[in-house]
Amino acid sequence: MAAEPLFAVEVAFATPAKQHLVVVEVAPQTTAREAVIQANLPALFPEQPDEMFAHAPLGIFGKALREPQRHTLNPGDRIEVYRPLEIDPKAARLARAERQAKR
């Protein structure tokens, strides 16, 4: 019985200062979380804590995955690693509204 062929997926991560898109060859039944681990993003973003990549929310083509550790990939998928929010969106809107009110 022959092994199923590998296929390519992309793993994307960005900070305000830089971004990387890593192409990895994965086997059928590889999960999104496994592909992120295989992409070795901590080596490309040493300023980020390693555990962030192990637990960060993931999406495929802009759609968040509910269970990235169970979601199996398809050829050509682009897995996106989402950074934690630096500021609460409600607090940011409130600060913007206050700045505009002072004008």
C-alpha positions in Angstrom: 0.0 0.0 0.0 1.6 3.3 -1.1 1.6 6.3 1.2 -0.6 9.2 0.1 1.3 12.1 -1.5 2.1 15.2 0.5 0.5 18.5 -0.5 1.3 22.2 0.1 -0.4 24.6 2.5 0.6 28.0 3.6 1.0 29.3 7.2 0.7 33.1 7.6 1.6 35.2 10.6 2.2 39.0 10.8 3.1 41.6 13.3 2.9 45.4 12.6 6.7 45.2 11.8 6.9 42.1 9.6 5.1 39.2 8.0 5.9 35.7 6.8 4.1 33.2 4.7 5.6 29.8 5.1 4.8 26.9 2.6 4.8 23.5 4.2 4.3 20.1 2.8 1.8 18.1 4.8 0.4 14.6 4.7 -3.3 14.0 4.4 -5.2 14.2 7.7 -2.7 16.9 9.0 -4.5 19.4 11.2 -4.2 23.1 11.1 -2.5 23.2 14.5 0.1 20.6 13.3 0.8 22.6 10.2 1.5 25.7 12.3 3.9 23.7 14.5 5.6 22.3 11.3 6.1 25.9 10.0 8.4 26.7 12.9 7.2 30.3 13.3 9.1 30.8 16.6 12.3 30.8 14.6 11.0 33.5 12.4 9.5 35.6 15.2 11.8 35.2 18.2 10.3 38.2 19.8 7.0 36.3 20.3 6.6 33.7 23.0 6.8 30.1 21.7 3.7 29.1 23.5 1.7 31.8 21.7 2.0 29.8 18.4 0.9 26.6 20.2 -2.3 28.2 21.5 -3.1 31.1 19.2 -6.5 31.2 17.4 -6.3 30.0 13.8 -8.3 30.6 10.6 -8.3 29.5 7.0 -8.7 32.2 4.4 -10.1 34.7 7.0 -12.6 32.2 8.6 -11.8 31.4 12.2 -11.5 27.7 13.1 -13.4 26.5 16.2 -11.2 23.5 16.7 -7.9 23.9 14.9 -6.5 20.8 16.5 -9.2 18.8 14.7 -9.6 20.7 11.4 -7.9 18.7 8.7 -6.3 20.6 5.8 -6.9 20.6 2.1 -4.4 21.3 -0.6 -3.7 25.0 -1.0 -5.2 26.1 2.4 -3.7 29.2 4.0 -3.7 28.9 7.7 -3.6 32.2 9.5 -2.2 32.6 13.0 -4.0 35.4 14.8 -2.2 37.5 17.4 -3.8 38.4 20.7 -5.5 41.8 20.8 -3.2 44.5 22.2 -6.2 46.7 23.3 -9.8 45.8 23.9 -11.8 46.9 20.9 -14.4 48.6 23.1 -11.7 50.6 24.9 -10.3 51.6 21.5 -13.7 52.8 20.3 -14.3 54.7 23.5 -10.9 56.4 23.3 -11.5 57.4 19.6 -14.9 58.8 20.5 -13.4 60.8 23.4 -10.7 62.3 21.1 -13.3 63.2 18.5 -15.5 64.9 21.1 -12.7 67.2 22.1 -12.3 68.5 18.6 
